[in-house]
Amino acid sequence: MRPREITTAGLDGEVVGCMRLQRMGDHACEFGMLAASPKRRGVGLGRELVRFAEQ
């Protein structure tokens, strides 16, 4: 089984988003199950989580 982890995003001391990451090899991973709190949508959480995955 490949290593997996859940990454969370916080804003103002509150968990407001999450994403599942799975390493696919030395230089690749995939992400899925990206979610953001409905009250915090539209502030760029998804964009920042994807940016984190790409790094």
N, C-alpha and C positions, 0 to 999 in steps of 0.2 A: 504494500500500500504506500502511496506517495504521501509525504507530509502535507497536512492541511492546517490552516489556522483561520480564526475569525478575527478580523481587525475592526475596531470600533472608532468612531469619530466623536469627539466631544466639543461642546460649545457652551460657554458660561457654566462649566461644572456639571453638565448634563450629557449623557450619551444620546446622540441625536442621529446616528447612522451606523451601519455595519456593512461588512462585505466578507465573503469567504474567498480565501486565496488557496490555491493548490499548486505546489511546485511540480513542474512537468519535466524538468531537467536542469542542467547547470545554468542555462541562460534563458529559461522560459518558465512562465507560470500562467495559470488561468484564473480568472476571477468570476464570481457569480453571486447570486443571492444578495445583490446590492440593494440596500433599503435605507430610506431616510424618514425621519419623523415627519408626519404630515404638516405639523405646525412650523417646521423649519425648511420646508421645500422652497426652492427658488433662490437659495442663498449660496449655491455652489458646492454643497456637500458631495453630491455625486461626482462632480468634476474633480474635487480634491481626493476622493477615495480612488478614482481611476488613476490620477497622477501618482498617488502612493503606490498602487499596484505596478505601474510602469517603471518606477524607480527600483 
